[in-house]
Amino acid sequence: MGVPDEKIFPHATAAAAETVAKHQEPQELFCPFVQRSWIALEEKGIPYQYKEVNPYKKEAHFLAINPKGLVPAVEYKGKALYESLILNEFFEEAYPGYKPLLPKNPEDRAIARIWLDHQSKTFIPAFHRLLSAQEPQAQDAARQELYESLRKYMKQVQGPYFFGEEFTLVDVAIAPWTVRDYVLAENRGYKRGDVGEGWKEYAERLASRDTVKRTESLREHLDVIYGRYLRDEAQSEAAKAIRAGRVIP
Ligand SMILES: N[C@@H](CCC(=O)N[C@@H](CS)C(=O)NCC(=O)O)C(=O)O
């Protein structure tokens, strides 16, 4: 039997309801790094509580979880953890009873990490450079750089996924960009088919995977943030790093 207090009207009303309504808009839906860790959680079936923060509003409670002020971040047993790839490996280690997303043998695990590193060092910076490049020459150079990174990557993909039938963290980590590369196709002359090496088919396969679709938000919201990148107006840490020729944090 419930307690009498359960019968109280449980919703905010009047001005308070308006305030609540203003804070319903998902804030980090645009973030491919968040989607990486979200896909991993969904793939593994780990129980979690999803909390939204606006990463551009560096509030104290957010900085306490990630002093770098970036999403994704996780609070686990009172400890603050962050960095999408590190979180994804943490899920593997902290939840061994759940579906594995890394191969069993150490050499394949090392190979997985080599190609995750490749994504971080070549693919993501090239994607950002192409997004924010204003001059046609700079766009051409960034587009070639992106294609080159993807060609190297695709030579390693066994198909249908990176390690064959097994869907692993390597696929998880690149999947969010397969639901975002339409921005480059519509604005920067990028074509999946021009990469060759099966990138188009692989990208379509990742983008249509259930856990990727379940963690995907509306394009109209993505368009707002990407508009800022396309005009090179974005003030995110990544945008500032690319502009200054620094490594993306
Ligand atoms: N290396 C980080 C990158 C995370 C990141 O850049 N997140 C963006 C959103 S997509 C962010 O929090 N930006 C806030 C800012 O730049 O101020 C990771 O892999 O988790």
The ligand as a Tripos MOL2 file, in Angstrom:
@<TRIPOS>MOLECULE
LIG
   20    19     1     0     0
SMALL
NO_CHARGES

@<TRIPOS>ATOM
      1 N1         37.8180   13.6230  -26.1480 N.3       1 LIG1
      2 C1         36.5100   13.8200  -25.5950 C.3       1 LIG1
      3 C2         35.7570   14.8470  -26.4380 C.3       1 LIG1
      4 C3         34.4060   15.2030  -25.8390 C.3       1 LIG1
      5 C4         33.8320   16.5150  -26.4260 C.2       1 LIG1
      6 O1         34.5180   17.2720  -27.1380 O.2       1 LIG1
      7 N2         32.5510   16.7940  -26.1250 N.am      1 LIG1
      8 C5         31.9570   18.0490  -26.5490 C.3       1 LIG1
      9 C6         30.5610   17.8990  -27.0670 C.3       1 LIG1
     10 S1         30.5020   16.9610  -28.5320 S.3       1 LIG1
     11 C7         31.8630   19.0020  -25.3700 C.2       1 LIG1
     12 O2         31.6000   18.5890  -24.2580 O.2       1 LIG1
     13 N3         32.0790   20.2790  -25.6310 N.am      1 LIG1
     14 C8         32.0190   21.3130  -24.6740 C.3       1 LIG1
     15 C9         33.0200   22.3940  -24.9990 C.2       1 LIG1
     16 O3         33.7610   22.2600  -25.9880 O.co2     1 LIG1
     17 O4         33.0630   23.3970  -24.2790 O.co2     1 LIG1
     18 C10        35.7770   12.4780  -25.5570 C.2       1 LIG1
     19 O5         36.0990   11.5960  -26.3780 O.co2     1 LIG1
     20 O6         34.9210   12.2650  -24.6730 O.co2     1 LIG1
@<TRIPOS>BOND
     1     1     2 1
     2     2     3 1
     3     2    18 1
     4     3     4 1
     5     4     5 1
     6     5     6 2
     7     5     7 1
     8     7     8 1
     9     8     9 1
    10     8    11 1
    11     9    10 1
    12    11    12 2
    13    11    13 1
    14    13    14 1
    15    14    15 1
    16    15    16 2
    17    15    17 1
    18    18    19 2
    19    18    20 1
@<TRIPOS>SUBSTRUCTURE
     1 LIG1         1 GROUP 0 **** ****
